[in-house]
């Protein structure tokens, strides 16, 4: 049996074992599922048993899984999140994060280009990772949860714009013009989506919801493929296309039957979190250079430094973004959740290594620190909290 054949079996096995471990450990500690997925990837990959090896097929599935993760993060929010006074405050607090991150980047980066890349990585929030945690804790539809989601949405969206402008290999002006072109196409798509009612779409969704046709799921995946393809064609980071596709899919499906929308969301969760996203996180563990990091004392020492920097850069604005009159406990929760990051760090550090902006040890230290934030920050954020009673989540119709 070749290593590729073994990987075909071992990756699904790891994806099954991870939630079992999370449920077992969850009786004592609340640890996000992704920690177990990445850990199993390390154990089964070249740094451990060597049962899973990197391959073109795994690389392709990893990129699709990353796109699915950002799509689902975008699907959690409304475009109105970025409008009005709350949106302006959220952008202002993210701007403070950007200033702090840029200062940290120049302290930790070996060059101005590396400083800019590190700054982008430090300003992100793992909204897609946080949402299941917020739901399980009963915070998803509370004022505190809304504040965290708003900060997280901007923490996902704004860094992707920065990646597209400054890390696309173009001059900033040219990159900005291309980004504006992408924004215009996306705005047109949102305008068309909100012109209703789309009776033909509602009929097809209803007719195929419980058949092999599955028109709603196929249509949503077409939106994802279309915007990712557009982003790639324009030279915009494909994750921006995936995130925007998530918001657009939400807008397209709004106005339908609430029960049908809950079913559609469950199906999308199954596609993304049942298959694609676990492959991405397991692959992250497989490709993580653990041995190289452990053998480099300087890079290893940077792991807690980066983790603390992430807490300051995102946590301090998150503390104040919780709003006036918020208790210290709620501010602590908001700060720690807002500072939780991982997918963006993985993506940005990979871009940096690919373009020779940063070295592999520095990238490994950044990713290792981000893993620490996912392991520790949500757990610390929920210490002493009691889940409030809330109504069932109305899927895509949930207004924030």
Secondary structure, 3 states (H helix, E strand, C coil): CCHHHHHHHHHHHHHHHHHHHHHHHCCCCCCCHHHHHHHHHHHHCCCCCCCCCCCHHHHHHHHHHHHHHHHHHHHCCCHHHHCHHHHHHHHHHHHHHHHHHHHHHHHHCCCHHHHHHHHHHHCCCCHHHHHHHHHHCCCCCCHHHHHHHHHHHHHHHHHHHHHHHHCCCCCHHHHHHHHHHHHHHHHHHHHHHHCCCCHHHHHHHHHHCCCCCCHHHHHHHHHHHHHHHHHHHHCCCHHHHHHHHHHHHHHHHCCCCHHHHHHHHHHHHHHHHHHHHHHHHHHHHHHCCHHHHHCCHHHHHHHHHHHHHHHHHHHHHHHHHCCCCCCHHHHHHHHHHHCCCCHHHHHHHHHHHHCCCCCHHHHHHHHHHHHHHHHHHHHHHCCCCCCCCCCCCCHHHCCC
